[in-house]
Structure formats: C-alpha cells, structure tokens
Amino acid sequence: MEPTMEPQAPPEYDLDTPRPWQKLAEALNSPLELFQNILLLRGYDFSSNIYFFTSPEPAIVDAGNDYTAFMELARLGYQPAEVRKIVLTHGHHDHAMGFVELLRSYPQQASSFHLFMHEAGPREYREFAQKLGCPVTLLKNGDTVELGGCTWEVVHVPGHTVDSICLYDAVSKTAFTGDTVLPHAMAEPDPPAGGRLDYYLLSVRQLLQHDVENILPGHGVPVAGLGRKVIEQTYESLMLKTIGVEKTTSWMNGAMQLAQRGMLPEALFCCERELAVHAEHSQALQLKIVCMNDMGRFQEALVALEQMSGLPAEDGRELFSHIATGYAMMGLGQYEQSIGHFDQALQLQPKAKEPQMYKGMALYLAGRQEEALDIEVFKAEFVGRFKEELSKRSAKA
C-alpha cells in the first residue's frame, strides 16, 4: 500500500529578515471572499502557521510561537491589542505560546481578548488567561465559533493530542485542521498530550464526513480545491500505521487485515482503492459487499452485486451472490423476496449452514414462524438464544 504523501522538511527562514504576512487569497490564488479577509504568516520549525482575520473583528486561529509575528502585523497597520478572539487548534507550544505573548505584551487589554480552546486543553493556559482577566470559552464537539463573518463548526479530532480540534465552515467548504491534517506530511500522536493512533484514525474518518475543499493547516502551505484528497492521504497513512504494514502491501491485503480487526469503514476504503486500480478484482468486490452489508448499507451492496454479475464466472461466486443479495434484501425489509435467494444458495450447497440460518431469519421476520423453526440450524440458534435470555433475566431477578 503506497501512501501518496511523504514527510516534507519545513522551509528554512533567515531569522534576521521579517517573514511577510500574506493575504490568503493571494497565497491560494483563490477568489473566495472569505480568504480576502484572512492574513497568513507561514510557520517554521518552532512556530505554527498563524491565521489573522482582519474583519469584521480581528481574530486569530493559532497564535504561533514567534514574538516577532505581531510586531510585523503592527507594521501593516493592524494593532495586535485589537484582537478579540484567539482560537487554538490544540495546546502544543508552537501553536499556543503566541497567545501568552499577547497577554504579556498587552495586560491592560487582557479583558478584551477572548480565548477559545477545547475543554481537554492544557489547564495552565486557561488559568493564566483567567488570572489576567481574559475570558475563556471551553469548546466541545459540535460547538460553533463566529470568525470572519462565518459560523465555524468545532470538530473534535483527538489523536495527535486529546484536545485537537478542526474548525469547519460549510459555506466555503473550508477547514482549519491544526496538526490533524497536513499537506505532504502526517503528525505523530503525542502520548503525553493524550495522543492515540486509534483515535487519530477515527477522527480523520469523521472529518471525511464533511465536504472539505480547502485546508488551512497548522504547518505547510494551505490547499485550495483539493482538501478532500489531502484528508484521504492522511487517512491512508494512518491506516498503514494502524495495521503496521510496509508500504509495498497491497490495498487488498490491507483491507483483509482491517476487516479482521472489525474496522469495516477502513476495510471498505481499501477495497475501493483496490477496485480503482483493478476494477474486476473479484475478492475486493466481495469484501466490499460484505462490509456494506455489515454496515447496514444494503442498497449500495445491491448495486455492487449488480457489478459482480458482469464479471467472469468463478467458483463460489454464485453462492456468495445469492447469500449476499438475500442478506441485503432482508436488511431492507424485503423478507419474502430474500427467501428465494437463500433457496437458490441451498440448491448449490444444500448443507451450507449460513443460507439455512438466514432463510430461517427471513421466514421468522416474514411472520412464518413455524416454517422457520422447521429449519434445524435456525431452531438450534433460536432456542439457544432464548435460553440465554431467560438465564440473564433469572440472574437479574
């Protein structure tokens, strides 16, 4: 499985030369009105990118770790003391210490600043802010923050750190991603800060549920138009690390390992990647159908089964097709129609337990309980579960 990203060394800067703030619209060559009102200061080794909203009220996403940043901002005619909101994507020093510097530089204006951070973020930040009279809002998943005239959804993405968040604007399809999603690189989980690889993978999966076109990362160059691809690249790389395989491992091998771990969305993702390269890969298509059925995506499974019908015949494929079709139809509530597919599967293998069990379930759900209990495999399972339930109820009593 070859990831499409490789770690990229941060750019080198001459520390004696002020680094220029840049209009985000110019940096991205984008006509989006939102980007006209955001200035970007690219970060380096010890400081993150800093994003400065110029209107309708001055605000910052990630304050970096460079005391010269706000001096240069003042030279452009923007007064740091006029900043009203500061949002931290997480508590790492390279993203947050600029906020501490602002409060130290303008203690008289501390009550005018407003710090936004996740509720799991470093306690010392909020205590420092509150001691100086700076209001603090602790964020959680689903909250919103008004910045630049837009309403940004807070997406909690633990993994890199426990307090990592992204900010998502559905109108412009833009996301501030902190260190969770970076172009050309992937951040490592930071265990002392609550980082965990499994949480990281699930968080990026959650981020893929959003329609993201533009990525404003904590490091590196922002990305316009290809945001989803950047998120997918991070997702792929995290899957590689999760299953602990070499880059040469095929998508299909990765899918099988993930399915065995019960990670069905990730297994499905790998199947899709395999089929994008080898459209007639029967094993990948079958695993895709199994994943869809097990995830309750029955209608999509039926569409995939139609694709399978056009492939050359293989041993076992007809049996699989009847069982999977019956299962999907049963999931859609088409119990009577599903029975016919289980019958066809049993014509191919009369002693196969799986179609017998599913046929019994379909009959039972269709109201044909007596016929269902005539199937010994289903009856044994049904009676066994009934006894188990009675045992549980007796134990509670």
WOLINHU-V963236 format. One record per residue. N is the residue number from 0. SS is DSSP state (H for helix, E for strand, C for the rest). Layout:
N_SS, N_SS
This chain:
0_C, 1_C, 2_C, 3_C, 4_C, 5_C, 6_C, 7_C, 8_C, 9_C, 10_C, 11_C, 12_C, 13_C, 14_C, 15_C, 16_C, 17_C, 18_C, 19_C, 20_C, 21_E, 22_E, 23_H, 24_H, 25_H, 26_H, 27_H, 28_C, 29_C, 30_C, 31_C, 32_H, 33_H, 34_H, 35_H, 36_C, 37_E, 38_E, 39_E, 40_E, 41_C, 42_C, 43_E, 44_C, 45_C, 46_E, 47_C, 48_C, 49_E, 50_E, 51_E, 52_E, 53_C, 54_C, 55_C, 56_C, 57_C, 58_E, 59_E, 60_E, 61_C, 62_C, 63_C, 64_C, 65_C, 66_C, 67_H, 68_H, 69_H, 70_H, 71_H, 72_H, 73_H, 74_H, 75_C, 76_C, 77_C, 78_C, 79_H, 80_H, 81_H, 82_C, 83_C, 84_E, 85_E, 86_E, 87_C, 88_C, 89_C, 90_C, 91_C, 92_H, 93_H, 94_H, 95_H, 96_H, 97_H, 98_H, 99_H, 100_H, 101_H, 102_H, 103_H, 104_H, 105_C, 106_H, 107_H, 108_H, 109_H, 110_H, 111_H, 112_C, 113_E, 114_E, 115_E, 116_E, 117_E, 118_C, 119_C, 120_C, 121_C, 122_H, 123_H, 124_H, 125_H, 126_H, 127_H, 128_H, 129_H, 130_H, 131_C, 132_C, 133_C, 134_E, 135_E, 136_E, 137_E, 138_E, 139_C, 140_C, 141_C, 142_C, 143_E, 144_E, 145_E, 146_E, 147_C, 148_C, 149_E, 150_E, 151_E, 152_E, 153_E, 154_E, 155_E, 156_C, 157_C, 158_C, 159_C, 160_C, 161_C, 162_C, 163_C, 164_E, 165_E, 166_E, 167_E, 168_E, 169_C, 170_C, 171_C, 172_C, 173_E, 174_E, 175_E, 176_E, 177_E, 178_C, 179_C, 180_C, 181_E, 182_C, 183_C, 184_E, 185_C, 186_C, 187_C, 188_C, 189_C, 190_H, 191_H, 192_H, 193_C, 194_C, 195_C, 196_H, 197_H, 198_H, 199_H, 200_H, 201_H, 202_H, 203_H, 204_H, 205_H, 206_H, 207_C, 208_C, 209_C, 210_C, 211_C, 212_C, 213_E, 214_E, 215_E, 216_E, 217_C, 218_C, 219_C, 220_C, 221_C, 222_E, 223_C, 224_C, 225_C, 226_H, 227_H, 228_H, 229_H, 230_H, 231_H, 232_H, 233_H, 234_H, 235_H, 236_H, 237_H, 238_H, 239_H, 240_H, 241_H, 242_H, 243_C, 244_C, 245_C, 246_C, 247_C, 248_C, 249_C, 250_H, 251_H, 252_H, 253_H, 254_H, 255_H, 256_H, 257_H, 258_H, 259_H, 260_C, 261_C, 262_C, 263_H, 264_H, 265_H, 266_H, 267_H, 268_H, 269_H, 270_H, 271_H, 272_H, 273_H, 274_H, 275_H, 276_H, 277_C, 278_C, 279_C, 280_C, 281_H, 282_H, 283_H, 284_H, 285_H, 286_H, 287_H, 288_H, 289_H, 290_H, 291_H, 292_H, 293_H, 294_C, 295_C, 296_C, 297_H, 298_H, 299_H, 300_H, 301_H, 302_H, 303_H, 304_H, 305_H, 306_H, 307_H, 308_H, 309_C, 310_C, 311_C, 312_C, 313_C, 314_C, 315_C, 316_H, 317_H, 318_H, 319_H, 320_H, 321_H, 322_H, 323_H, 324_H, 325_H, 326_H, 327_H, 328_H, 329_H, 330_H, 331_C, 332_C, 333_C, 334_H, 335_H, 336_H, 337_H, 338_H, 339_H, 340_H, 341_H, 342_H, 343_H, 344_H, 345_H, 346_H, 347_H, 348_C, 349_C, 350_C, 351_C, 352_H, 353_H, 354_H, 355_H, 356_H, 357_H, 358_H, 359_H, 360_H, 361_H, 362_H, 363_H, 364_H, 365_C, 366_C, 367_C, 368_H, 369_H, 370_H, 371_H, 372_H, 373_C, 374_C, 375_H, 376_H, 377_H, 378_H, 379_H, 380_H, 381_H, 382_H, 383_H, 384_H, 385_H, 386_H, 387_H, 388_H, 389_H, 390_H, 391_H, 392_H, 393_H, 394_H, 395_H, 396_C
